[in-house]
Amino acid sequence: MKTEVAVIGGGPAGLAAAVAARDAGVEDILIIERDNELGGILNQCVHNGFGLHTFKEELTGPEYAGRYIDMVNERKIPYLLKTMVVDISRDKVITVMNREKGLFTIEADAIILAMGCRERSRGALNIPGYRPAGIYSAGTAQRYVNMEGRMPGKEIVILGSGDIGLIMARRMTLEGAKVKVVAELMPYSGGLKRNIVQCLDDFGIPLKLSHTVVDIKGTDRVEGVTIAQVDEKLKPIPGTEEFYSCDTLLLSCGLIPENELSSQAGVALSSVTGGPVVDESLETDIDGIFACGNVLHVHDLVDFVSQEASIAGEKAAEYVKGALAPSGKKISLQGVGGVRYTVPAEIDPERMADKQVVRFRVGKVFKNVKVVTTAGDQVLSSSKKRVMAPGEMEQVVIRKDKLIAAGPVEKIVIAVEDNQTEAKAADKEA
């Protein structure tokens, strides 16, 4: 079996990439999805807040996914459901498996990786105690409640303040459960500010920062958990333990891009994001393999996933048509002063867009700072930020004309700087 563009994953990233590739002139596209239906994680996200950037209106997750599924069907883009990808080779041969055909291969001219991400498990968190029933990832609990009509429990403690955990705190409360506390290991929340307000503050649910679970009581079923405050090294502080009786512990301790397939193919992965290292075209270090969405880096808004995926689809279309020129001079991007990573990680000034969007996250909370992008001695952009937090993605825009005007440079630096520096200098001079 052969195809020009194979899209691995039928969630929001895969759907948007396939639609963009078709609109860019590629007729032979195939979406491969392991679930029973298209839509990915959005199918279980029944809350609203999706689509404000893309469709200029507020939608639920299934409504947002439905818009893109309609686009796929309107364009008659074929897809395989209940089909698992088990291997990708460097020469873009995909080994897949389903009940109808068994094990078979698909040869692709270009591949778009859009497998999404997964939650960290209890095993990855090293929580001590027995392994009783009643411990779920927040996403699993969300699926039970929203898609299967099952309640995980009645008295809930949540570890981790990622967006899914915050949203499930509200969802469980609305379903009649009592959410006793949300504990967060870090001194800041991992979720969006609006979710903290709408999901915790509005319902009187306490958020305890710099706290973690140190013990789980119960052998057959969770009976309660003990949380404790942690120090600067994230170690529990003796004497700060608090016990909460509960029958359920939900874990919302971060998301990990699903990149086992990428790794098998030999794609270079970032040690920070866990996702592929890509250039301005969202192409990995293997020609013709592109990546987008949460498999690349974890997003906080699905609208940005769709925007990014559309670029991957357009560039994959250019690649199969021979219009994506071989990469020439690469300029690396470096984050300093709290910028943990950048996507893309490098830019070809000849292939980049006239206005290149670079997304990143910071490693801690910053207030009253500015983000400065420089190439050599040339300032490409500078913007003031009142607040930046790890839970919210940031972006800068690099203009092609400014970068070229800066002359030959080895790297572009994106830095968080103190916004008070100039004012203090002026005060000293005075």
N, C-alpha and C positions, 0 to 999 in steps of 0.2 A: 504494500500500500504506500502511495506517495502523496505528498501535499506540498504546496509552496510555503505556507505559514502554519505551523502547529502551535496552538495556544494551550499550555498546560495549566488548567484551572478555569472553572466556570463561575468564579465569583465576580465581584465588581471590577477587579483589575482585568481579568481575562475577557470579560464581556466587552469592556470599553476598548481594549486593545484590538479585539477581533473586528469590532465595528469600525475603528479607525483604519485598520488595514484594508478592509473592504472599500471604504470611502476613498482610500488612497489609490485604488485601482487594482488590487489583488483579488482575483475571483476564487482561487483555490485556497480556502482556509478551513482548518479543522480545530474545534474546541474539544479538549479531552477533560472530562470531569468525573471524579470518583464517586460523587454523591448521586442520589436518586433524581435530583433536579438541579437546574441552574440556579444561581443566586448566591451560593456560598453562605457565609456567616450571616449575611443580611436577612436571610429567611427567618432567623430566630430573634432578630432585633425589632420587636414590635413597637418600640418607643419612637417618637418623632425626633426631628432635628437633622434629618438627612436632606441633602439636595438644595440647600439655600444658595450655594455658589453655582451649582450646575444647572438647576432648573428654576432658580429664583422663587422657590416655594418650599414649604416645610413638608417633608414626606416621612413615612415610616420606612424601616429597612426593607420590608417586602415590596412596598410601593416603589422605592428607588430601584431595587433589583428588577422589578417588573418593567420599568421604563426601558432598561437596557436589554432585557430579554425580548421585549417587543421589537427593539431595533435589530437584534440578531435575527429574529424570525422574519421581519420585513425584508431583510437583505438575503434571506435564504442561506444563512451561514450554517453549515452542518455541525453537529456536535455528537459526541459519544458520551452517554451517561453510564454510571455504574462501571466505569472503566478505570482501572488502576495503572498508573505509569510505574514501572518497576526499575527502569534504567534509561539513561540518556548517554549516548557516546559522543565523543568529541567531533565525530563527523556527522552529527545530527541525525543519528538513527535512534528512534524511540521504541523501547520495548514496553508493550502494554498487555493488559490481561482483563478479560471480562468473561461472563458466563456463556455468552453466545459463541464467541470465536476462540475462547481459550487464550493461549499466549501467541502474540503476533507482533510484527514490527511495522513501524511507520517511518518512512524516509522523508525528511523535511528539508527544504532549502533554508528556512529560518525557523527558529524556535523562540517563543516568548514564554519566559518563566513567570507564572502568576499563581503560585501555589498557596499564597497567603502565609499565615503564621499559626502558632499553637501556644497554649498556655504552659507556664512552668508547673511542673507537677510537685506533689509533696516530696517525692524522692529528691528532686533537685533543690529543695529548700532545707533539707536536713532538720526537720522538726522532730524532736524526741518524743517518745511515748509509744503506746500500742497502736495498732492499725484497725480501729473499730469502724463500723459503718457510720456514715454521716459526714464524711469528709469529701467534698466535691470541689472541683475547679468552678469558678464563677460562671464560665461559659457552659459547662455541663448543666449546672443548675438552671441557667437561662433556657437551655434547650428543653429540659424537663418541664419547666413552668409554661413556656410560651408555645411549644410545639406538641408536647405530649400530655399536657394537662395534669402533671404530677407535681406535688409539693415535696421538696427535699426534706423539710422539717418545719418546726414551729418556733423554735428559739434559736436565733442565728448569731454567730460571731463571724466577722469577716476579717481575714488577714490580707492586707494589701489594699491600696487605694487607687488601683488602676481604674480606668473608665468602666470596664465591665463590672468590677466589684461595686463601684459607686451606683451604677444603674441598677444592679441587682439588689442593693440595699433598699432602694425605693420600690422596686418591683415586689420584693418579698413583703415589705410593709403593706403595700396596696392589696396583697393577697391575704393579709391577716396575720402574718408572722410577726414576731417581735425581734427586731435587729438590735442587739444590745450594745454593740460597739464595733467600730472599724479601727483596727490597729495597723499602723504603717511603720515599717522599719526605718525609713529615711526621715530626716527632719522636714520634709516637704511631701506633698501629695504627688502621686504619679499620674493623676487624672486632670482633666480640664477644670478650670476654675468654675465654669458654669455648672458642671456636674456636682461639684462639692456643694454649691449653693442649692441647686434644685433637688438633689438626691439625698443629701444629709441634713443641711441646715434647715430646709423647709419641713423636715419630718422630725427634727429634734434628735437625730442620731449622732452620738458623739464620735469624733475622729481623734484618735490618740496618736500623735506623731512620735517618732523615735521609740516605738514600742514593737514588740514581737511576741509570738507564742513560744513559751518555753516548756509547756507540758500539756498533754491531752489526757483527760481522765475518761476512763471507760474502756472496756475490753470488747464487748459485743456491739455497743452503740455509743457514740459520743455522749458523755454525761456533763462535760464542762471543759473549759480550757483555762490555763493560767497564762496571763500576759505579763511582761515586765518591761520596764524602760531600758533603753540601751545607751551606751556611752558613745563617744566620738569614734571609737573603733568598732561600733555596732555590736558590742558585747553586752549581754544582760547585766544590769546593775543589781547586786544582791540587796534584798530588802524592799524592792519596788514591785514585787509580785502582786497581781490582783487576779482573783478567781471569778470567772463568769460561768454560771450554770447554763448549759445549752444542749441541744440535741444535734446541732449541725455546725460545721465549720466550712466556710467558703474561702477558697484561695484565689486571690487576684494579685499575683505577685510578678506580673510582667509577661510579655509575649516574646516568642522566639520565632524568627523567620524559618519557614519549612524548607531547608536547603540541603537535605540529604541527597536529593537527585542532582542538584547543582554541583555538590561536592563530588559525586560519582562521575560526573562529566568532566571534572577537572577545572571547574570555574573557580577563579580566585575569590575568596570570601574575606570580608572585612572583619577584623578581630573585635571591632567595636559594635557594629550593628548585627553581625552574624549573617548579613546578606551579601550578594555579589558586589564586587567592585566594578563600577560602570563609568562610562564616559558621558559626554554631553548628549549622545544619542541613546543612552541607556543600554548600550551594548557592553557585554562583559568582555573579558580578555580573550574569549573564544569568538572568532568571527561568525556572525550570523546568529548568535545566541543573545537575546535581550532579556531584561528583567524589569519588573514593575510592581507596584503595590507593596503589600506587607511582606512579600518574600524578599524585597529589596531592603526596606527599612520600615519599621512599624509606624504607621500614620495615626493621627488622631481624628482626622476627618475623611470620610469616604469620598467627598468631592475632590480632594487632592489626589486620592488614589486614581480616580477616573481621569483627571487631568494628566497625571504622569503616565498612565497606561495608554492614553491616546497618543502620546509622543512615541512610546515604544511601538505601537501598532504602525504609526506613520513611518518610522525609521526602518522597521522590519520590511515594510512594503518597498521602501526605497532600496533596501539591500537586495531583495529578490529580483528587482527590476534592474539592478546594476547601477542605480543612481546614487548610492551612498558611497562616495569616493573613499578609497583606502585612507586610513588615518595617517596623517603626516606628523607634524610637530605636536606633542602632547604637553600641556602645562598642568602640573599637579596642583591640587587645592589643599591648603593646610589650614586647619582650625587651631587657633591659639586663644589663650585667655578665657578658657571655659567652653569653647566650641568643641564638642566631642567628636564630630565627624561631619562630612559634607557629602551630599548626593547631588551631582556627580562628584567623583573623586578626582577626575581630570577632565580637561577640556581641550579639544582641538579647535584653535581659533578660526580655522577655515570651515569647519563643519558646524560650528555652534550657531544657535539662533541669534537673530539681531538683539534679542533680549533674552538672555539665558537665566532661567530660574535655578537657584541653588538652595536646597533645603538642608536644614541642620537642626540639631538639638544641643542645648547647653547642659552642663553637668551639675549645676546647682542653681539656686534662685539668685537672680541679679535684680537690682533696683537702680533706676536712674543711671543707665549706662548708654553707650552707643556702640553700634556694630559697624566696624570700618573694614572695607574690602580694599586691599591694595595689591598692585602688581609692580614690583620694583619700588620706585619712588612715587609712582602714580596712584592717587586715590581714585578708585573706581566708583565707590559709593560710600555713604556714611548716613546712618539713620539713628535717631534717638529712640531709646526704649525705656519706658517707665518701669516695666516688670518683664522679666523673662524667667521661665521655669522649665524644668526638665519635662514636665507633662505636656507642654505645648510646643509644637513644631514651629520653627522660625524659617524665614527665607530672605534671601537677598537677590537682587536682579543685577546681572553683569551685562553691560552693553558692549556689543561686539566692537563698535567703532572706538570706544574708550580703551578697550584691551589692546587693539591693534595699534592705537596711538601711543600706548605705553612702551612700544618697541619690544624686542626679544626679551622674554623673561622666563625664568625656570619654574616659578611657582606663583600662585595667587594666594594671598593670606587673608583669611576672614577672622577678625579678632573682636573680642568684647573689651571695650576700654571704658575707663571711668569717665563719665560725662562731666564730672566736676573738675577735671584736670585743668582745662583751659581757664575756668573761672578762678581756680586757686592761683594759677600762674599770674593772672591779671591782678589779683589781690596783692600778691607779693611785689609785683612791679610798682604798684601804687604805693 
